[in-house]
Amino acid sequence: MSKEITSRSADYSQWYNDLIIKSGLADYSAVRGCMVIKPYGFALWENMRDVLDKMFKDTGHQNAYFPLFVPKSLFEKEEENAEGFAKECAVVTHYRLKVNPEKKGALMVDPESKLEEELVIRPTSEAIIWNTYKSWIQSYRDLPLLINQWANVVRWEMRTRLFLRTAEFLWQEGHTAHATADEAVAETRQMLEVYADFAESYMAMPVVKGVKSANERFAGAVDTYCIEALMQDGKALQAGTSHFLGQNFAKAFDVKFSDKENKLDYVWATSWGVSTRLIGALVMAHSDDDGLVLPPKLSPIQVVIVPIFKGEEQKKMIDEKVGTLVKELKQAGIKVKYDDSENARPGWKFAEYEMKGVPVRIGIGARDIQNNVVEVARRDTKEKKSYPIEGLTQSITNLLDEIQQSIYDKANTYHQEHITKAENWDEFVKLLDEKTGFISAHWDGTGETEDKIKELTKATIRCIPLSNEQEEGKCILTGKPSKERVLFARAY
């Protein structure tokens, strides 16, 4: 185990923070609650973004960009949304600074630059987008309107954690308009499936697809669908949400369309988003006490080659052989790095790339070339094996696929083993204290009971699974009748 990282068993929270910093994903910044995403972390986000962007475009969506600032009067128009985000909003009140005459070198707000209307820095973009859609939509011919934007948002969090909860974060937010409720619900469900497919096929992270309780749904939504993942400490993490907004925002911003019979009606809306929180999920779902474990499909570097040599003659021979290998690997679409830097020994490099979670490491020396083999180490299992240089590209391609599947299988085994049924309150509390993960239990369907359970245990209803079977039972807290189980967990 690396001495640089606190072990998961000793302090899971510190392990996570150590790993984010030591692996070079992010750093703290001079701005309270905000982080610097370093090149390695941003490369990981770019890989996620590129895959998702293609998935969005393949389902008919287009990208656009809307302003960072939202006039306060617009933000107030959808009351539930405004109230839901009010405590997290940063607000711009002035537009200019001036030199402070009483303190040399200091600046002060110019009182004469007060804005006529305060501007909210977007915590989410429904208000500015739906105000814009009013001029874009007149007829059924303008529908559906399928827009996504990649942006930053600001939510003034009091307690922050790198990637999981920061005052500013990067995300995408889809905002669509439809002629019927059925079309909007179908869109909401479709994007939930896109997120689930991405989480499982690319992040190698199993998820539960479900719908949120009324207490947990997005402010201003009729229904919120979500994917919920389980981290290695037994806590849940909401990895993505897709909201059916009904006609709430259309009515708030007076967005109407004329249908085929020339009748006016309000459009039906959705919004959906995932953020850089996915990087935190990826770290906590797979990594170990020696560093990151990254699924090959998203890793910024899939294969690293480290030369082992004595003297320039051996180095020259290795460079020549590796040059051919790198070319072949790149032609096969593999992201490969040849680290022949002279500022560190091979052993240090091995540890560094282990820390960074590079799926495959290849060590090659002069004797390996003579024997026409290389040593290949896989990050997920730490296994080492000699492979013939001939046909190596195909061998590595197959190995990357095997690693991707292996990482998913391991996470899925943990996921399945940590969904436990609770039949009564004592059992429920005991399971929570054992950090069991998801607890499947009956609930009477009321917000009051949900709030009381949260108050007593800090556990929340993560979702009502879409795959739920109807089952008669009694609420674990009140004993009142229940027709299905819901998933509870403590969560990030």
PyMOL commands that set and color helices and strands:
alter all, ss='L'
color gray80, all
select helices_A, chain A and resi 12-22+39-58+72-75+79-88+111-113+126-136+140-142+181-201+248-252+277-286+311-331+346-355+366-371+392-417+425-433+447-457
alter helices_A, ss='H'
color red, helices_A
select strands_A, chain A and resi 26-28+35-37+62-63+69-71+90-94+97-99+107-109+114-121+145-154+168-178+208-211+223-230+236-246+256-258+264-266+268-275+303-308+336-338+360-365+373-378+384-388+419-421+438-442+460-465+473-474+481-482+485-489
alter strands_A, ss='S'
color yellow, strands_A
deselect
rebuild
show_as cartoon
